[in-house]
Amino acid sequence: MTSRSSLLPPDAASLRRPAVVRLAWLCAGLGMLVLLVAASVAFGARPVSLADIVAALSGDVSDVSTAAVVARIPRTVLAILVGAALALSGAGLQAVTRNPLADPGIFGVSAGASLAVVSGIAFFGIANAYGYIVLGIAGAAVASVFVYTVGSIGRGGATPLKLALAGAATTAACTSLVSAVLLPRVDILETFRFWQIGGVGGATWDRIGIVVPFLAVGALLCALTARGMNSLALGDDVATGLGEHVFRTRLVAAAGAVVLAGAATAIAGPIGFVGLVVPHLCRLLVGTDHRWLLPFSAIVGAGLLLAADVIGRVVARPEEIEVGIVTAIIGAPVFIWIVRRQRVRAL
């Protein structure tokens, strides 16, 4: 799928990293996630006390403060699910393409899902979460196939640079088409102008229940190919020599990443940079073994989106900054750092 001159060479030292170190980081990530869950429930446009939180968790919603706590719980759960899904999708795409810049946003996957959802709403009257998710996954799949096809044209096949350029062009085109569809439709534009930015506000248990099976399938596909992703990092020829079915592994892993990105985008809007930033950070801590990298990425991705949501609620109180804006502020400098780092390594 990519040239043999990969920007993500296998890291033998990190593959041999002691399990106790990885387990320690995993536990630390879980501990941080628990703290962020508590912060997500406690902080918002309306301050609440510890007594309010305890009363709300006990089932008492007799006043506004406890009702606010109860309302934040679905939002917190959705942030965990979407953050974990985007991080897993990014890690899967980076493994499949052997490209450190792979991300659902940069590769046009999220933009394709957005265009499909908006088109379904505007032209077919789709008005339920299930329809959004199906359209989002279909749009993400079409966009990913298109990006890979365009990136494969010419000498060298689908090189990391050509895939990144094709993804950027696809993202720009899909974003323009979304605007073209929405601008003449004032009713739809008003409803989905915040969805376009990306956020987890307005979460309900019904929407969460609909999206969970799709996210579970995507996560399972990625988990089943974790060992195969390690083989892909060694190059196609070596992976084949080790008995790995390269095409099947790439297909299943890519399908999992597309399902995760499409479903997450459909339910929360196009949230960028989570799939790019999180896998790179996790590789520094637990190494490149995807059997550890994938679960750790899911935990850190969930924590990052929760933190971004809490920050967006606190800094603009009583208004909110959508989580997609906060992740872009965090992710853009990291993206520049990754590009500069890869240039230095290439010289």
C-alpha positions, 0 to 999 in steps of 0.5 A: 500500500505504501513504498518501502521507504517508510517514515515509520520504521520498526522500533526494535527497542520499543518492541522489547520494552518491559511489560511492567513499564507498559502496564504502569503507563496503562494504569497511569492513563486509566487513573488520569481518565478517571480524574478527567471523568470527575472533572467533566461531571463537576465543571461546566457552565454552572458550578456544582459542589461535591454534595450536588454530585453525590446527590445526583449519582444517588438519583436525586435530581430535585434541584438545578445543580443535581440536574446539571450533573445528570445531564453531563453524564451522557456528554462525558460518556460520548466524549470518551467513546468519540475520543477513543474511536478517533485515536484508534482510527488514527493509530490504525491508519498510521499502521496501514499506510506506514505514514506518521501524518495519517489521521482521519481528518488529514486523510479526508476520511472525516470530511467524506463522512461529513459530506455524506451526512450533510447530503443525506440530510439535505437531499434525502431527509435523513433525520435520525442518528442511525441514518447519520451513522450509516451515511458517515461510515459510507462517506468515510469509506468512499473518501478513503478509497478515493484518497488511496486511488489518487495517491497510488497514481504515478511512480512509486505507488501510494507513497506517504507524501502522495497519500497526505497530499491526496488526503488534504485535497480531498478534505478541502474539496469535501469541506467546500461541497459541505458549505455549498450544500448547507448555505442555500438551506438556512434551516439545515445550516442553523441546525448543524453549524455547531456540528460542523465544528465538532462537539459532544454537547447535546449527547443523549443515551439514545444516540450513545446506544445507537453508535456503540455497536458500530464503534465496538465493531470498528475497535474489534477489527483493529484489535484483531489485526494488532499483531499484523500491524506489527508485521506491516511495520517491517515492510511488505516483503518481510511481513509476507515472509513471516506468514502475514497476509498483507492485503487481508491485514491492511483491508481489515485494519483499514475497515476498522479505522474507517468504521470508527472515524465514520461513526464518530464523525456522524455522531459528534461532527468532524473533530480533528487532530485526535487521531494524529496526536494521540498515537505519536504520544503513546508510541513515546510511552509504550512503544510501537507494539500495537497490542499495547499501543491500541488500548493505550491510544484509546485511553489517552484519546478518551482523556484528551477529548474529555480534557478539551471538552472541560477546557471549552466549558470552563474558559468561556463560561457561561458560554462554551467553546466547541471541542473541535476548536480546542483539539485544533488549537492543541493539534496544530502545533503538534502537527508542525512538530511532526512534519519538522521532525520527519524532515530532519530525519529525512536529511 
